[in-house]
Structures are given as structure tokens and as C-alpha cells.
Amino acid sequence: MSNSPAVFSVSAMLELLSALVVVLLVFLGLIWVLRRLQPSLGGGQRGALHIVASLPLGARERLLLIQLGEQQLLLGVTPAGITLLHTLEAALPEAQVSPPAPFAGWLHKAMERRSPGRWKSANGKAEEQHSDSSSP
């Protein structure tokens, strides 16, 4: 028998566990520091500059409405750059946004559009096919 320590001894396992704890603490510390340095990435407070609205126009183009103090800036963003389109002296009133439809309802409507009259509703009964001429 050799005098080398056993690989699965209690002291080796404690050493491994303590190294793991140190690595996790360093990782969590780095995350905390990054959130403090860049609050917009970590869901921090709103500063003097924030995005009010975003409207995608294409695969890589969009319009951004940016709040800068009391002014709002309408920016066009493309792969070629960012262009100031308009400066609003007074902020636009924030629109009331309705909550999105539940995913189940959206999926049911999408399936109905694909093959009408074949899908059952939540209560288990087959829904009848609706004609587009009867809708207002």
C-alpha cells in the first residue's frame, strides 16, 4: 500500500466543496458588480434617458421613441446607423396598453384559421365554423 491520500477521503471532499463555494461566491460577486455598474442591464431604476416605445419596421430596422428629460426623440435605427427623425418638446401621453391575450386563446385562434371547424374549445365541445360574412 502507498502512503498517498485516498481520492475519496473526507478531507479531499471538503477541499473540493470549499473550492466550489469560493468559485460560486466569486461568480455572484461579479454579477453584483456588473449590475451596479450597468443598471439598465440588471433592471435598475429609470434614469434621465430611457426607451418609451419601439416599433420594428423590418428585420433590422426600427423606430425608437426615447425620453430625454422633458423631451422625446424619435430615432430611426438601421444597420447603417442611427438618425434623429424628430424632436418633441412635450412628451406624448402614454397610451393604455391592453394586456396580451393568453397564449391558449391565441393558439386556438391560429389553429382555427388554419383548418376551421376541427378544434374543440376548452369545455370539450367542438366549436362550429363561423363564416366571415356574419361578423360586423
C-alpha positions as a printed NumPy array, in Angstrom:
array([[  0.   ,   0.   ,   0.   ],
       [  1.157,   3.516,  -0.752],
       [  1.19 ,   6.446,   1.625],
       [ -0.766,   8.748,  -0.759],
       [ -4.135,  10.072,   0.499],
       [ -7.299,   8.391,  -0.722],
       [ -9.045,  10.123,  -3.603],
       [-12.464,   9.977,  -1.964],
       [-11.417,  10.792,   1.584],
       [-13.397,  13.204,   3.729],
       [-10.663,  15.845,   3.609],
       [-10.492,  15.681,  -0.221],
       [-14.275,  16.058,  -0.492],
       [-14.265,  19.04 ,   1.913],
       [-11.48 ,  20.662,  -0.083],
       [-13.437,  20.168,  -3.319],
       [-16.646,  21.512,  -1.784],
       [-14.896,  24.582,  -0.356],
       [-13.332,  25.333,  -3.762],
       [-16.766,  25.104,  -5.358],
       [-18.233,  27.52 ,  -2.795],
       [-15.394,  30.007,  -3.431],
       [-15.978,  29.867,  -7.2  ],
       [-19.729,  30.418,  -6.763],
       [-19.139,  33.374,  -4.423],
       [-16.74 ,  34.971,  -6.918],
       [-19.301,  34.453,  -9.706],
       [-22.139,  36.017,  -7.673],
       [-19.843,  38.91 ,  -6.704],
       [-19.061,  39.618, -10.358],
       [-22.761,  39.622, -11.226],
       [-23.46 ,  42.069,  -8.402],
       [-20.636,  44.4  ,  -9.543],
       [-21.833,  44.337, -13.163],
       [-25.374,  45.211, -12.106],
       [-24.094,  48.139, -10.086],
       [-22.005,  49.429, -12.997],
       [-24.727,  48.976, -15.646],
       [-28.162,  49.373, -14.02 ],
       [-30.048,  49.183, -17.322],
       [-28.927,  45.562, -17.804],
       [-29.972,  44.446, -14.354],
       [-33.394,  46.072, -14.312],
       [-32.194,  49.101, -12.377],
       [-34.006,  52.387, -11.898],
       [-35.002,  54.607, -14.787],
       [-32.509,  57.35 , -15.434],
       [-32.869,  60.553, -17.42 ],
       [-32.683,  58.542, -20.666],
       [-34.958,  55.59 , -21.429],
       [-36.839,  53.973, -24.321],
       [-40.544,  54.858, -24.277],
       [-41.587,  52.821, -27.333],
       [-40.049,  50.684, -30.045],
       [-41.575,  49.806, -33.42 ],
       [-39.853,  47.232, -35.645],
       [-40.056,  48.2  , -39.322],
       [-38.123,  45.305, -40.807],
       [-35.66 ,  42.592, -39.925],
       [-33.016,  45.081, -38.774],
       [-34.764,  48.467, -38.849],
       [-36.847,  50.066, -36.124],
       [-38.193,  53.345, -34.783],
       [-37.39 ,  54.284, -31.2  ],
       [-39.085,  56.911, -29.067],
       [-36.551,  57.995, -26.433],
       [-37.363,  60.065, -23.338],
       [-34.566,  62.549, -22.567],
       [-35.559,  64.71 , -19.632],
       [-38.678,  66.61 , -20.768],
       [-38.05 ,  65.971, -24.476],
       [-38.804,  62.922, -26.546],
       [-36.663,  61.975, -29.546],
       [-37.867,  59.881, -32.472],
       [-34.924,  57.896, -33.808],
       [-34.579,  55.685, -36.855],
       [-32.23 ,  52.759, -36.221],
       [-30.732,  50.812, -39.145],
       [-27.588,  48.718, -39.595],
       [-26.009,  51.799, -41.211],
       [-26.568,  53.99 , -38.152],
       [-28.982,  55.989, -36.011],
       [-30.818,  59.038, -37.39 ],
       [-32.727,  61.691, -35.429],
       [-36.088,  61.975, -37.198],
       [-37.954,  64.389, -34.921],
       [-37.655,  66.135, -31.554],
       [-40.808,  66.504, -29.461],
       [-40.632,  69.35 , -26.944],
       [-43.525,  67.972, -24.865],
       [-43.865,  64.296, -24.087],
       [-46.582,  62.324, -25.841],
       [-49.217,  60.917, -23.499],
       [-48.574,  57.289, -22.689],
       [-51.149,  55.031, -24.339],
       [-53.005,  52.483, -22.284],
       [-51.712,  49.109, -23.336],
       [-54.166,  46.239, -23.138],
       [-52.73 ,  43.016, -21.743],
       [-51.887,  40.42 , -24.362],
       [-54.332,  37.598, -24.945],
       [-53.496,  34.379, -23.152],
       [-51.383,  32.026, -25.207],
       [-54.039,  29.309, -25.209],
       [-56.591,  31.65 , -26.807],
       [-54.1  ,  32.843, -29.389],
       [-53.123,  29.269, -30.248],
       [-56.769,  28.226, -30.582],
       [-57.476,  31.121, -32.971],
       [-54.385,  30.323, -35.035],
       [-55.398,  26.67 , -35.299],
       [-58.949,  27.644, -36.289],
       [-57.612,  29.856, -39.073],
       [-55.504,  27.011, -40.366],
       [-58.297,  24.414, -40.512],
       [-61.678,  25.845, -39.411],
       [-64.243,  23.753, -37.578],
       [-61.94 ,  20.95 , -36.415],
       [-60.811,  22.133, -32.981],
       [-62.552,  21.696, -29.649],
       [-62.994,  24.527, -27.172],
       [-61.856,  24.379, -23.554],
       [-65.145,  22.776, -22.434],
       [-64.586,  19.808, -24.765],
       [-67.347,  20.604, -27.253],
       [-66.496,  21.054, -30.909],
       [-66.939,  24.647, -31.998],
       [-68.892,  25.391, -35.133],
       [-67.299,  27.045, -38.108],
       [-68.039,  30.782, -38.285],
       [-68.46 ,  32.495, -41.624],
       [-66.705,  35.812, -42.202],
       [-69.848,  37.406, -43.722],
       [-71.753,  37.333, -40.42 ],
       [-69.122,  39.285, -38.484],
       [-69.679,  43.064, -38.126]])
